[in-house]
Each structure stands twice: as C-alpha cells, then as structure tokens.
C-alpha cells in the first residue's frame, strides 16, 4: 500500500521509506575489528614398513605452529628419507628418459627437475635409463599419492577458535567464548548448530561435512576450508544478544572435469647429521587442509533525534544519508547546548529548516542531521539528553503526524 502526501505524489513517502526502513537511515553503523587465535588437539597412530609404529601429535601435523587467522593440518604425506647431496638418476618422465649421454645436456635443469644434469645417461632400473643429476639423493618420487590418507584419523581432531572483536566507533568489545561458558563445559563441548551453537571447539570432520564435502576425500590431496564468523549486532539491545554465528565453506574450487593441480600441498625438510658428520635430511611433501578463519560483521546503534535541535547551521546538509556539504562551524571547537529550561529550536514554529521548506522535507532533514552530530551532543550535554528527548521528540512526531495527515 502506498502512502501519498497532500498533493497525491507518492515519491516523497517512498523516499522516506527507502531512507528509514530499507537503508536503515536512522542507525549508525560500524565494521568489526577482529583478532583470531587457534589451537588444535588430537593424536593419531600409524604403522608402516617405512616408518614403523609411530605416534603423531600436534607438534607433528600442525605446520607451521602459528599462522595469522589460519591453521594447516597435515593429513597425508610422501616421505623421502635419508637424502644426501650427491649424484643419482632422475625419476622417469618424458623429459628425463634417455638413451645416451647426448640426450642429457650437462649443467641444464628443467623447471620440474630435482637437480642439475651431469651429462650422463644412467640406468634407473633394469629397463629404463634417465639423466643423472646432482641433487638431494635419492630424489623424491611423488607420482603416487597415498590413498586413503596417511593421517585419516585427523577427522576426529578438534580445533579451538578464540575470536576477539571490537567495534571502535561504539567502544564495544566481545569474544566468542561467552561469559556464561564454564571451564567444565569448554572441556567437553563440540560445536553443533542445533545443540551447541556457541561452542568454539570444532571437530575437523564436521567442519568439512557442514560444507557439503567428505573429509576422507579432501584429506588425500588437501584443500582449503573457510570458517566464517558473523558478528552482526544491534547494540541498542543487550550486549548478551550480540552473538557469533558460524558457517563453513570450502574455499578452493574443486571441478572434477578440470582437475589440474588439485588440493593443497607444500614441502619441508628435517635436517640432521649421521655418525660420520654427513648432512642428511628427510623430505616431506605434506598434503593437508588449511582452515581460514574469516570474521565479518556490522554493529548498529539507533541515532537520537534530539541532537538535531541543538545545532546551528542545520540547513547545509544534503538530502542523502552520509553525504553533506561543508559545515560552517568547526566540529569540536565549542558546544552549542540547549540551555536548561529553554525550548528546543523549532518548537512552536514550523520545525527545522528555513522558511518555506515543505513539511516532508523538514521531516527528512531532521533525520539527516542525526548521525553526523550525535557524538558531539553526547560529549557536550550527556546529562541533558533525557530531558531533551522528552521536550523535543514531540516536535518530530507532530511533524510526522501532520505530514501523513493523522492530525
């Protein structure tokens, strides 16, 4: 249903609805400032012919130990042990297979080569020859990725996310570990959207599942998961109602039809010396899931109408929210409070605005000035805001009722 002004034109009323209702022109907004720390927990056990029986804890699979707003959990790996700097045959592929020394240019190195060619063609096995290279030998063979994932038990690892947020404009701060959370609860809870929506501890398998993917499939070649924390808050309400909302999304694109360079992996090495003093290393190509914590949100506060009547030069603002011309007074140099017992500007007259201004325009002007001068009025006359509200709000509602024909 449209509301018309006195000349039957609905456009001003629609504009007011757009400003006040849709654009929430009566509210002051601020964006969130956030800090995040994470902590993973969980233990896995493996028993292989290469490594034997081994226990894996946080120090083994969280690499590096700390990152900014993210955490990497290693779920799969290719291990090349006891490498030394020497010469050895390359892994066979179309660029390394050779028949004679003329196929191997001495001193050259392909982009994907593990070392520098010596110029010799040597046997890789009984049937294949490859170019010899000076490299960390034996060179890594990553043609086959372990499946299922080496650390498939990581599905049951947990991740604690500690998030502190701050809205600087309103000097409001909070954290996702809520005030009513006890130590006992924090030690036992696991996030569940229905039963424990504010528990900050997440099971890795559930994070991936909530994003619509399989953890065991993702663990083989790795990927990137987003943990989104939404802090949209209405600060006119109680602070206890400003609560985090969690959602989950896979951030790396997975297209089965165009599966070139899938997942997420990198290499690192552990260096040591043998009994003879020769430097050796264990090279690990780590596949895993990187969890990025993404925090966003906006806070809103209702603007007070009263301060508009305590200003000078109130005509020099534009008709759109947040856009105004240069003020003719210096903000912050002096306060222009309403004197105790004095009537608010515009009372008993046509309201704010120069003579001849339409009633509807006065109504919009009254709200336009609110956001820009609220903080100045609070600083200058904090004890008189309630008195000003009682005295001056009647003017606004009288203008409102007159404009829409309620009187």
Secondary structure as UniProt FT lines:
FT   TURN            6..7
FT   HELIX           11..17
FT   HELIX           18..22
FT   TURN            25..26
FT   STRAND          27..31
FT   STRAND          33..41
FT   STRAND          44..48
FT   TURN            49..51
FT   STRAND          52..56
FT   HELIX           58..61
FT   STRAND          70..89
FT   TURN            94..96
FT   HELIX           101..103
FT   TURN            106..107
FT   TURN            111..112
FT   STRAND          115..123
FT   STRAND          129..137
FT   TURN            150..151
FT   HELIX           152..156
FT   STRAND          158..167
FT   TURN            168..171
FT   STRAND          172..175
FT   TURN            179..180
FT   HELIX           183..188
FT   TURN            193..195
FT   TURN            197..198
FT   STRAND          201..203
FT   HELIX           204..210
FT   TURN            211..212
FT   HELIX           215..221
FT   STRAND          223..230
FT   STRAND          233..234
FT   TURN            235..236
FT   HELIX           239..241
FT   STRAND          245..250
FT   TURN            256..257
FT   STRAND          265..273
FT   TURN            275..276
FT   STRAND          279..296
FT   STRAND          298..302
FT   HELIX           306..310
FT   TURN            314..315
FT   TURN            321..322
FT   TURN            331..333
FT   TURN            340..341
FT   TURN            345..350
FT   TURN            355..356
FT   HELIX           359..380
FT   HELIX           382..384
FT   HELIX           385..403
FT   TURN            404..405
//
